[in-house]
Amino acid sequence: MAEEPPLSEERSEVERLDKKYVFGTWSFQSEVDPTEVVGGEGVRFTDGSGDEFIDFSGQLMCSNLGHSADAVADAIAKQAQEGAYFAPGFATEARARLGEKLAEVTPGTLSKTFFSTSGTEAVEAAIKIARMYTGKQKIVSRYRSYHGATAGSISVTGDPRRLKAEPGIPGAIKAPDPYAYGSTLDPMESLEYIDEMLMLEGDTVAAILVEPIVGSNGILVPPEEYLPRLKEIAHDHGALLICDEVMAGFGRTGEWFGCDVFDVTPDIMTMAKGLSGAYAPLGATIVTPEIADHFEDELFCHGHTYAGHPVACAAGLAAVETYQEENLIDHASEVGDSLGDRLEELADAHPSVGDTRGVGLFRGIELTRDPDERVPFGEREDKISTGSTVVDDVAAAAADEGVYVANMINTLIIAPPLPITEPDI
Ligand code: PLP
């Protein structure tokens, strides 16, 4: 075993133990430098030294309810006391009612849900369902995308995080993205490219999988006509449309789901993050009745011990009820407009702000070395090959000012908890 790097005496005991015993995610372990966090309230959280941060990223764009959703915490405690775990073969009230609730808030006829514990598992289930339903194997996804870290979901991920996992699962094919600011390809032209791809692949594509609004790869909002046309292309070629709503879902965009912004109902939708407001690990994959019916006579050969864990489902049910009761989706839309206006002011005022974009409380600030030429600060690979870009330094400087934002490649991601108010913005 390599010699342990010396741990600074200034580190707290928790930080020292964590550094020594826990694998850091997506990092060179030598560079992992965790800050102890002790709690959160509303849209703020506090570190081990007592410094307070306003949470402008909702942690990993998942704490949509903020850090004080008491109804969710109470539902978790109640379920844990009444019966923490029963195997997936039993029906629990929490799971059944959450299934019913998801049929209510998701668009169109989407109505039958497979529950899991994360976004990556929700995507794995979607891939498997699409393959079993269509009898075809290939999944078309896009380069600027993230769909998870397990074998299948990392293979359909397009961003550089996939590179170390390649060649990945067979049949994962990548297409160009609707990235108006940074790509030479016009977003609508990129669609015709996908149309031609599917034609050339013959009748072998099970599904096109997209984030309706791309999240961690830079908050890419396609033109209004993009998603409806993408669904048409998929169906013309006998493929399904899967919308990955893991990050865009549950009010983030000022609508329940990213695909609602474009009035499109996919055949399969994946959810996690905001589904439980990050109070418990919970993922979900919801399908149309046609797809659900198919499995009446075909074995649904899939499941996990914790599929539909009662405590996580109780958290999910209470979270969705909170979005409804506190009218958080409309609120996100209203304060989101004002956030967008403020970010536009930044774009006009600062030479390194190349573009600001987004909808609702799902916004990005793309930094550039040269606004005329749109020269990126960091290459796409920098983030995994060196673990650091100038954008990381900007995020660190913001944290020094008590403002916590997420960052990925060249973009700062602004995705605060939905209850954020105008003064905080
Ligand atoms: N899909 C999207 C769109 C995501 O943004 C993420 C995570 O950021 C995932 C899937 C994977 O979710 P998880 O990290 O819960 O496995």
Residues whose N, C-alpha, C, O or C-beta is under 5 A from the ligand:
A	BS01	PLP	S118 G119 T120 Y146 H147 G148 E211 G215 D244 V246 M247 A272
